[in-house]
Amino acid sequence: MGKINLNELDEMQYDVLKEIGNIGAGNATTALSTMLNIKVDMSVPKVALVPFSQISDFIGAEDQTVVGILLGMDEEITGMMMFIFDLKSAHRLVNMLMCKQEEASETLEFGEMEQSALCEIGNIIAGSYITAISTLTNLVIGASTPSLTIDMVGALLSVPAAEFGKFGDKLLFIQSQFGEQDCINGYFLMIPELDSYDKILGALGL
């Protein structure tokens, strides 16, 4: 069990966690731009430590259907990370990657090829966040193969909540908007085990 108490972070510790979120979001934007071979702009991300019970307040109603991409973190940092896109944003990402006409496919279900594309997008974004954290802390971080789920917000969050709720009730929540006129809304949830928070902050001298 880690020594850190997420309910009692000082201002500097909180600022460092927010900066990790900012840098990770910036890396994700660059990775998306390279992957899609287009210029991708990003609004200033919103970064906060949020209780599991309040996540749906930030994303939408618990019964809203979204796309979730879940990965495990291992090596020197352990935990989970999850990316959540609303259905419209997920379709837009797939359409851009697969060079499809947006209007023709936004209302269709995701087929096997589209789901594979979403997993690859999640893999690329995850790699960019992991690179940001690893570069800042000089810690070795691995990631598992991403798993894709299309379900309601409440159902998606029940997995990490059950797994990591025993370590603490908060996670690092990062909301980013990509593209012209904020056309893609993405939510990144980073859920390290508490001793991994200790390692991250300790590596940065806190």
Secondary structure, 3 states (H helix, E strand, C coil): CCCCCHHHCCHHHHHHHHHHHHHHHHHHHHHHHHHHCCCCCECCCEEEEEEHHHHHHHHCCCCCEEEEEEEEEEECCCEEEEEEEEHHHHHHHHHHHHCCCHHHHCCCCCCHHHHHHHHHHHHHHHHHHHHHHHHHHCCCEEECCCEEEEEEHHHHHHHHHHHHCCCCCEEEEEEEEECHHHCEEEEEEEEECHHHHHHHHHHCCC
